Amino acid sequence: MFNVLVACYGKWDATAEVPYILKKAGCHVDVFCTNESWLISNKYYDNWIDAGEGKEFNKEKFFSVIENNNYQWIILGDDILINFMNQEIHDEALFLKILPLTKIANRKILSSKQGLSDFCIANKIDTPGYVMYNDLSDLETIKATLHFPVINKLDFSFGGTDMFISNSFEEFQTNIHKLPLGKNVLVQEFVTGEEIPVEGLFYKGELLVYLSSNVLKYSSTNFSYTTRKNYYDNEDLKPILIRLGKELGLSGFANMLYIYNKQSDKYYLIEVDPRPNSWMAYGRFIANTNFSDGVKRIISGDYINGYQGMGIKKPKVEVALFYKDMKRVIWNKDLNGAMSWLLNRKGFWMYLPFYDFKLTRRIFTTLWREVVGYKWKKLMGKI
């Protein structure tokens, strides 16, 4: 049996269907998380290892579980846990066992946007230019070095935290008060073009599976999480992703963001998050080869043959995440969006989570608490 341990730091809903992907591939799946985690809100794991209560991750228990069990694959399910493990682990053998890279020299990309930019520049991978901002003394370098517009990002952040675009240096100066001093902020040239999110599966540097898409709906702003995407086959990305996997030493699930600029005919790498996401379980509706098939190739050892195609079922496949999209629909009062789910427009009912009633219960309970319950309390003057 191919034994897998999936770990999560907190209440990260993107991990909810990861056990499903693994179980369908024939894995024995253990999960390490708290009792509030979405990792246990499904019926597809074999054992739950309680991470305990409290805000601090129980690293001693986690390391003990790894030492006392024969896991062929360890998956860290969220950015915070990846960053934490990257900071805590100094032994190379333990790093290679737990972190999603086979090249420890590239570990800075796990905790730093600057680290990814430096990696790309060093390996001649197309990526926007940048300057790090810590205080006002960096303004002259930004003015002299970067082409505007620019976008700023905290060096370690997720979910679009504290991001905004400045179309000129003067506009950047006007907004400078929004940036935290001494926090290592990446000020990056903002490349215009087609935004292409990519989900991939790599193993020991080999690309096995990838799906590319365009975003149709964000939960709120363009820096928030996505709720609907249009998937299509982008063959141009194949050699780019194969090279990225080998150069970085990617080993595991990964989310990437590219911007395609038509004028330069280049794909600029913007982000690499080496973890699972909510979309990967829905690959089964998009392509003949899905992420569970990729995991099967890892188990069999066939990963050494690299990428072998996906077989996209239609030129364009619209996919919606029920939980995230329903939150967007309710908060934004999107009647047309609600009708898409109610009337099964574009076959949306296939994305309902009724294949797993444990997950369904968690979704509807959480929707009620987060959205409907909140609005009712507000209406009644209790908030």
Disulfide bonds with the S-S distance in Angstrom:
none
